[in-house]
Amino acid sequence: MSKFDFPPSIASRPVYGTLEARKGTQHLMIADGAGAEALLDLAASAPEIMAQAHVIFIPRDAGALEEKLRAAGPAILHIGPSYPATVQRIRRVLQDTVMGAQVYLAGTEGLIGQAMNEALQAGIPLAAIQTEHRGSVARRVQCVHCKGITEDVMTDPFVCSHCGLNLFVRDHYSRRLAAFQGVCIDAEDPGEVPESVELYK
């Protein structure tokens, strides 16, 4: 099952909804991995929206969904190898949007957070951006000590990929960075690190 109900948390933690078709002058859809399932659900409920949509899809481990997306008949379908490799296209498409555009973001928290930042910086109103989480619950985490960002963190604590500190993954979320915050867990007692556990287990 690609949907996950996140447990209640602190106010800064993002809350995701379910994509719904809305009237708009343009429809930009950005998804990664299982996020394509949310776009396909949207297409099934409103095929006329998909026929006008510019879809940017990053398959990750869900390449089989690419053909289903293509069959849904988007006006434009771009397949990207990764978010960093696709961000320039996302920026260009956002730059070319007009008033009344609708943005649909689906997939992992890392994709949703980063693409939302791009949309907001491009002047898209928050009310015109919808999000739906699908797929992996891995987090994008910034080490508050070295400021490095580690993608796809699945355990807590984990070792920072930049500075090697043992980090506790907090629910505190930075919308500016589109990342959760990781804090050194053994600063006062070096080496005293609890066993890592999978997130949400």
Secondary structure, 3 states (H helix, E strand, C coil): CCCCCCCCCCCCCCCCCCCCCCCCCCEEEEEECCHHHHHHHHHHHCHHHHCCEEEEEECCCCCCHHHHHHHCCCCEEEECCCHHHHHHHHHHHHHCCCCCCEEEEEECHHHHHHHHHHHHHCCCCHHHEEEEECCCCCEEEEECCCCCEEEEECEECEECCCCCCEEEEEEEEECCCCEEEEEECCCCCCCCCCCCEECCC
